[in-house]
């Protein structure tokens, strides 16, 4: 094997070994570590949202259509509340992520 091939092989091996090691060592921590391959994957918690209209009606929002592939380490609760409160008929908004919930008057 030539020297450049060995160098490339070493670099690729390091790029695979470090994230694999960090993934194996994270234990029960559900959050992906920064700079590992898992930070580019989606998964983890699920968002749910409801909008209460000015007339008191309640509408469930399909959050999956708004957030294509939400990442677990990026919390979008506040952004979703602001976005859904911008609707002209919204009086209140509730956004939930797993067990956490945020409710806001619009």
C-alpha positions as a Markdown table, in Angstrom:
| # | Residue | x | y | z |
|---|---|---|---|---|
| 1 | Unk | 0.0 | 0.0 | 0.0 |
| 2 | Unk | 1.3 | 3.4 | -0.9 |
| 3 | Unk | 1.8 | 6.2 | 1.6 |
| 4 | Unk | -1.2 | 8.3 | 0.4 |
| 5 | Unk | -3.5 | 5.3 | 0.5 |
| 6 | Unk | -2.4 | 4.5 | 4.1 |
| 7 | Unk | -3.0 | 8.1 | 5.1 |
| 8 | Unk | -6.5 | 8.2 | 3.5 |
| 9 | Unk | -7.3 | 4.8 | 5.1 |
| 10 | Unk | -6.2 | 6.1 | 8.5 |
| 11 | Unk | -8.3 | 9.3 | 8.2 |
| 12 | Unk | -11.4 | 7.3 | 7.2 |
| 13 | Unk | -10.9 | 4.9 | 10.0 |
| 14 | Unk | -10.6 | 7.7 | 12.5 |
| 15 | Unk | -13.8 | 9.4 | 11.1 |
| 16 | Unk | -15.7 | 6.1 | 11.7 |
| 17 | Unk | -14.1 | 5.1 | 15.0 |
| 18 | Unk | -14.5 | 8.4 | 17.0 |
| 19 | Unk | -18.3 | 8.8 | 16.4 |
| 20 | Unk | -18.8 | 5.0 | 17.0 |
| 21 | Unk | -16.9 | 5.2 | 20.2 |
| 22 | Unk | -18.8 | 8.3 | 21.4 |
| 23 | Unk | -22.1 | 6.7 | 20.5 |
| 24 | Unk | -21.2 | 3.5 | 22.5 |
| 25 | Unk | -20.0 | 5.5 | 25.5 |
| 26 | Unk | -23.0 | 7.9 | 25.8 |
| 27 | Unk | -24.9 | 5.3 | 27.9 |
| 28 | Unk | -28.4 | 6.3 | 28.8 |
| 29 | Unk | -28.0 | 9.9 | 27.6 |
| 30 | Unk | -30.7 | 10.3 | 24.9 |
| 31 | Unk | -29.2 | 13.5 | 23.4 |
| 32 | Unk | -26.7 | 13.1 | 20.5 |
| 33 | Unk | -23.3 | 14.4 | 21.1 |
| 34 | Unk | -22.1 | 17.3 | 18.9 |
| 35 | Unk | -19.8 | 16.6 | 16.0 |
| 36 | Unk | -20.8 | 12.9 | 15.8 |
| 37 | Unk | -22.7 | 11.3 | 12.8 |
| 38 | Unk | -25.8 | 11.0 | 14.9 |
| 39 | Unk | -26.2 | 14.8 | 15.1 |
| 40 | Unk | -27.4 | 14.6 | 11.5 |
| 41 | Unk | -30.2 | 12.1 | 12.1 |
| 42 | Unk | -33.7 | 12.8 | 13.1 |
| 43 | Unk | -35.6 | 11.0 | 15.8 |
| 44 | Unk | -36.3 | 11.2 | 19.4 |
| 45 | Unk | -39.2 | 13.3 | 20.6 |
| 46 | Unk | -42.3 | 14.2 | 18.7 |
| 47 | Unk | -44.0 | 17.5 | 18.5 |
| 48 | Unk | -47.7 | 18.1 | 18.8 |
| 49 | Unk | -49.6 | 21.4 | 18.6 |
| 50 | Unk | -53.1 | 22.7 | 19.0 |
| 51 | Unk | -54.5 | 26.1 | 18.2 |
| 52 | Unk | -57.5 | 27.6 | 20.0 |
| 53 | Unk | -59.4 | 29.9 | 17.7 |
| 54 | Unk | -61.0 | 33.3 | 18.6 |
| 55 | Unk | -64.3 | 31.5 | 18.6 |
| 56 | Unk | -63.1 | 28.8 | 21.1 |
| 57 | Unk | -62.7 | 26.0 | 18.6 |
| 58 | Unk | -59.7 | 23.8 | 18.9 |
| 59 | Unk | -57.6 | 22.6 | 15.9 |
| 60 | Unk | -54.8 | 20.1 | 16.0 |
| 61 | Unk | -51.9 | 21.1 | 13.8 |
| 62 | Unk | -50.0 | 18.6 | 11.7 |
| 63 | Unk | -46.5 | 19.5 | 13.0 |
| 64 | Unk | -44.8 | 16.9 | 10.8 |
| 65 | Unk | -45.8 | 18.9 | 7.7 |
| 66 | Unk | -44.2 | 22.0 | 9.3 |
| 67 | Unk | -41.0 | 20.3 | 10.6 |
| 68 | Unk | -39.8 | 17.8 | 8.0 |
| 69 | Unk | -37.1 | 16.1 | 10.1 |
| 70 | Unk | -36.8 | 17.7 | 13.5 |
| 71 | Unk | -33.6 | 17.0 | 15.4 |
| 72 | Unk | -33.9 | 16.1 | 19.1 |
| 73 | Unk | -31.1 | 18.5 | 20.1 |
| 74 | Unk | -32.8 | 21.5 | 18.5 |
| 75 | Unk | -35.8 | 22.6 | 20.5 |
| 76 | Unk | -38.3 | 24.5 | 18.3 |
| 77 | Unk | -41.1 | 25.1 | 20.9 |
| 78 | Unk | -40.8 | 28.9 | 20.9 |
| 79 | Unk | -40.5 | 29.2 | 17.2 |
| 80 | Unk | -43.6 | 27.0 | 16.7 |
| 81 | Unk | -45.6 | 29.1 | 19.2 |
| 82 | Unk | -44.6 | 32.3 | 17.4 |
| 83 | Unk | -45.4 | 30.8 | 14.0 |
| 84 | Unk | -48.8 | 29.5 | 15.0 |
| 85 | Unk | -49.7 | 32.6 | 16.9 |
| 86 | Unk | -49.2 | 34.6 | 13.7 |
| 87 | Unk | -52.4 | 33.0 | 12.4 |
| 88 | Unk | -55.1 | 35.6 | 12.3 |
| 89 | Unk | -57.7 | 33.3 | 14.0 |
| 90 | Unk | -55.4 | 32.1 | 16.8 |
| 91 | Unk | -56.3 | 33.0 | 20.4 |
| 92 | Unk | -54.0 | 30.5 | 22.1 |
| 93 | Unk | -51.4 | 27.9 | 21.1 |
| 94 | Unk | -50.1 | 24.8 | 22.9 |
| 95 | Unk | -47.0 | 23.1 | 21.7 |
| 96 | Unk | -45.8 | 19.8 | 23.2 |
| 97 | Unk | -42.5 | 18.0 | 22.9 |
| 98 | Unk | -42.6 | 14.6 | 24.5 |
| 99 | Unk | -43.7 | 15.4 | 28.1 |
| 100 | Unk | -42.9 | 19.2 | 28.0 |
| 101 | Unk | -45.7 | 21.6 | 27.0 |
| 102 | Unk | -45.7 | 25.3 | 26.2 |
| 103 | Unk | -49.0 | 27.2 | 26.2 |
| 104 | Unk | -49.2 | 30.9 | 25.0 |
| 105 | Unk | -51.9 | 33.4 | 24.6 |
| 106 | Unk | -51.7 | 35.1 | 21.2 |
